[in-house]
Amino acid sequence: MIVVVEGPSGAGKTTWCRRHGGPYALLEDLPDHAAVPSDPHAAASFWVERNAARWEEVLRRERRDGLVVVDTDPFKLHFVWTLWQSGQTSELEWITQRDSMRDAFAAERCGLADLVLVSDIDEATLSARRSADTTRTRRNFERHARLRESIITWYRAVDRLEPGRVCFYLPDEGLTPQLIAMGPRKARSGADLFKRLIAAL
């Protein structure tokens, strides 16, 4: 089973994964943003390859351990969509990445997690947590905080694909037997699933 923990910067994703994921936790692996090409088509290829490599690592961990708890969604198409929705990137960038990701999704090089836990925290709480955390700089915090509502919209669309597989909170008790009992999705990848997701948005 693949569990993803999502939410805006400062929402407690990494802390929750460390506390409740234990040996099954796969923490976020941030890219060197200087390596991201400025050309939209080259950038789309960069992110597709990065997402696909992350997904392969998730699948490898799942095969090995039976369970993987992932800090941030390896299927990060939601990031450019939320940037576009909040006016922080162009429609061209969204369309270019969407079309590139469609091919990877159809080829099963990327996919949806079986369970997504989304930390839905208001902006004031996010800011307070940022101020209290001296261990991380969060240099793009304001930019990420503006994505909160769009993130929720994205994962509501994901939930409509197979209702009940997205929870808009991080359970204090961790992964309960009821959550684990959901097991894998009927389908994690494929052209039809991608089409349904985009339509649900």
C-alpha positions in Angstrom: 0.0 0.0 0.0 1.2 3.5 -0.9 0.3 6.3 1.5 1.0 10.0 0.6 1.1 12.8 3.1 0.4 16.2 1.5 -0.3 19.8 2.4 1.3 23.3 2.1 4.7 24.2 3.5 4.7 24.1 7.3 1.6 21.8 7.5 3.5 19.1 9.5 4.0 16.5 6.7 7.6 15.6 7.5 7.0 15.5 11.3 3.9 13.2 10.8 5.8 10.9 8.5 8.7 10.6 10.9 6.4 10.0 13.9 4.0 7.6 12.3 5.7 6.2 9.2 8.7 4.8 11.1 10.8 2.5 8.8 8.2 2.8 6.1 8.7 6.6 5.7 10.1 8.0 2.5 10.9 11.7 3.2 10.8 14.5 0.7 13.7 14.8 -1.7 13.9 18.5 -2.8 15.4 19.2 -6.2 18.2 21.7 -7.0 15.9 24.4 -8.4 18.9 25.9 -10.3 18.8 22.7 -12.4 15.2 23.2 -13.6 15.3 24.5 -17.2 13.6 27.8 -17.9 12.1 26.7 -21.2 8.6 25.3 -20.5 9.0 22.1 -22.6 12.4 21.3 -21.1 11.0 22.0 -17.7 8.1 19.7 -18.3 10.6 16.9 -19.3 12.6 17.6 -16.2 9.6 17.2 -13.9 8.2 14.2 -15.6 11.6 12.4 -15.3 11.9 13.4 -11.7 8.3 12.3 -10.8 8.8 9.0 -12.6 12.0 8.3 -10.7 10.4 9.1 -7.4 7.4 6.8 -8.3 9.7 4.0 -9.2 11.4 4.4 -5.8 8.0 4.3 -4.1 7.1 1.1 -6.0 10.4 -0.4 -5.1 9.9 0.3 -1.4 6.4 -1.1 -1.6 7.6 -4.3 -3.1 10.2 -4.6 -0.4 8.2 -3.6 2.7 4.6 -3.9 1.7 3.9 -0.3 2.9 5.5 3.1 2.1 4.5 6.4 3.6 5.6 9.2 1.3 6.3 12.8 2.4 4.7 14.8 -0.5 3.1 13.3 -3.5 5.5 11.8 -6.0 2.9 12.7 -8.7 3.5 16.4 -8.4 1.5 17.6 -11.3 -0.7 19.3 -8.7 2.1 21.8 -8.1 2.1 23.5 -11.5 -1.7 23.3 -11.5 -1.9 25.1 -8.1 0.6 27.7 -9.3 -1.5 28.3 -12.4 -4.7 28.5 -10.3 -3.1 31.1 -8.0 -1.7 33.2 -10.8 1.9 32.3 -10.2 2.7 30.6 -13.5 1.4 30.7 -17.0 -1.3 28.5 -18.6 1.4 27.4 -21.1 3.4 25.9 -18.3 0.4 24.0 -17.0 -0.7 22.7 -20.4 2.9 21.6 -21.3 3.4 19.7 -18.0 -0.1 18.3 -18.1 0.5 16.9 -21.6 3.9 15.5 -20.8 2.7 13.9 -17.6 -0.3 12.3 -19.4 2.1 10.2 -21.5 4.1 9.1 -18.4 0.8 8.3 -16.6 -0.5 6.3 -19.5 2.8 4.3 -19.5 2.4 3.7 -15.8 5.6 5.6 -15.0 3.6 7.7 -12.6 0.5 7.0 -10.5 -1.8 7.9 -7.7 -1.3 6.7 -4.1 -3.7 4.4 -2.5 -4.4 6.8 0.4 -3.7 10.5 0.6 -3.6 12.4 3.9 -3.9 16.1 3.3 -3.0 18.5 6.1 -5.6 21.3 5.8 -4.3 24.1 8.1 -5.2 27.8 7.8 -2.6 30.3 6.8 -2.3 31.9 10.2 -1.4 28.5 11.8 1.0 27.8 8.9 2.8 31.2 9.6 3.0 30.5 13.3 4.5 27.1 12.7 7.0 28.6 10.3 8.1 31.2 12.9 8.5 28.5 15.5 10.6 26.1 13.3 14.2 27.3 13.3 15.5 24.2 11.7 14.3 25.0 8.2 14.5 28.2 6.2 11.3 27.7 4.1 12.5 30.5 1.7 9.5 30.0 -0.6 6.9 29.9 2.3 4.7 32.7 1.2 4.5 31.3 -2.3 3.5 27.9 -1.0 1.0 29.3 1.5 -0.9 30.8 -1.4 -1.4 27.3 -2.8 -3.4 26.0 0.1 -6.9 26.3 -1.4 -5.8 25.0 -4.8 -4.2 21.9 -3.1 -7.5 21.2 -1.4 -9.4 21.5 -4.7 -6.9 19.2 -6.5 -7.3 16.4 -3.9 -11.0 16.8 -3.8 -10.8 15.9 -7.5 -8.6 12.9 -6.7 -11.1 11.8 -4.1 -13.9 11.8 -6.6 -12.1 9.1 -8.6 -12.4 6.6 -5.9 -14.2 8.2 -2.9 -12.7 7.7 0.6 -9.1 7.5 -0.4 -8.3 11.1 0.5 -8.5 12.3 4.1 -8.3 16.0 4.8 -6.4 15.7 8.1 -3.4 13.9 9.6 -4.7 11.4 12.1 -3.1 11.9 15.5 -3.2 8.1 16.0 -1.3 7.4 12.8 -2.3 4.8 10.3 -5.2 3.0 11.9 -6.2 -0.6 10.9 -9.2 0.9 9.2 -7.1 3.1 6.9 -4.7 0.3 6.1 -7.6 -2.0 5.4 -8.4 0.1 2.3 -5.6 -1.7 0.5 -4.5 -0.7 -3.1 -6.6 1.3 -5.5 -8.4 -0.4 -8.3 -6.2 1.5 -10.7 -3.2 3.7 -9.9 -2.2 4.7 -13.5 -3.4 4.6 -17.0 -4.7 7.0 -19.7 -8.4 6.7 -18.6 -7.6 7.5 -15.0 -5.6 10.5 -16.0 -8.4 11.7 -18.2 -10.9 11.3 -15.4 -8.7 13.3 -13.0 -8.3 16.2 -15.4 -12.1 16.2 -16.0 -12.8 16.2 -12.2 -10.8 19.4 -11.9 
